């Protein structure tokens, strides 16, 4: 019995030793009663050839070969070139559409005023259209022909006017002070006015102007029709535009769109009102000072004054030069009176007319007006300023808040 017990205890103690060494109890290490003790399985040796190999990363799903990507980029470039060419070919139509839209925005404040007075929107549009038609007929039958006749007389009498200006005493005194500089300048102007090539160029320009006038009339009819359409359907166009914007951004889009369209309309309408006041004041002033060709000069002053920021200054210079051709007294009176008018326009008329329009820094007005005039002439200079102001407003209310939240 002792040998048997000794033999039974030997394997138990042998198994208990490693268990204690591993920090576990013997009960956890020993097999269950009646079970045979199993030797641990040998761990097979791992050879270098059996080690897991590293494969290169598989390409992501959705990626295309470089040839397909290059073909897509080339196709996009060709599509962009085709669209640019189409816009260049359709630039006349695009200009008419944008002109009709901006004219509609300029007239829309007047439509709102009539609606608040009790008219329906259709009645207000009809009344404004009839009013502008009457003004256009009067201008084409009375004002424009008289202004063109005066412009023709001005061109014909320009050499004689320069010669008379050179004979005036104050010009001779100024010529003595400048050592003959004034006389040389007047002589060069007189020679240029007397050259046949100048009149040939003017005749060719007149022919081109006549051809362009026919196109201008047809374009004017198209713009007038578009303007009436935009005035009638402006609110529906806005609602359709708002429905294309997500609900989370719709409130901001409505606020910016209403503010931009209202401010642009007030700006354009204010510019036309200021130009009309300047033209009427110029006609009265030149008539009182007995300056010849007052109608042609005042009609030109209307279009010159539409140029933002510097239009009134240019009008004053032109009026003063033509008044000096008449007499130095008339030139001095016109210059001083226009300087006073410029102050009244800047500090009294402009704040009242432009109180609800977009406020644009002077440097931005000058840069945008110059760029617009370079691209599209006078209409471009007139439209570029509200576009720049609208861009400034979007940067202020969209771009800046997004940058502040980052």
Buried (B, 14 or more C-beta within 10 A) or exposed (E): EEEEEEEEEEEEEEBBEEBEEEEEEEEEBBEEEEEEEEEEEEEEEEEEEEEEEEEEEEEEEEEEEEEEEEEEEEEEEEEEEEEEEEEEEEEEEEBBBBBBBBBBBBBBBBBBEBBEEEBEBEEBBBBBBEEBEEEEEEEEEEBBEEBEEBBEEBBEBBBEBBEBBBEBEEBEEEBEEEEEEBBEBBBEBBEEBEEEEEBEEEEEEEEEEEEEEEEEEEBBEBBBEBBBBBBBEBEEBBEEEEEEBEEEEEEEBBEBBEBBBBBBBBBBBBBBEBBEBBBEBBBEBBEEBEBBBBBBBBBBBBBBBBBBBBBBBBBBEBBBBBBBBBBBEBBBBBBEBBEEBBEEBEEEBBEEBBEEBBEBEEEBBBBBBBBBBEEBEBBBBBBBBBBBBBEBBEEEEBEEEEEEEE
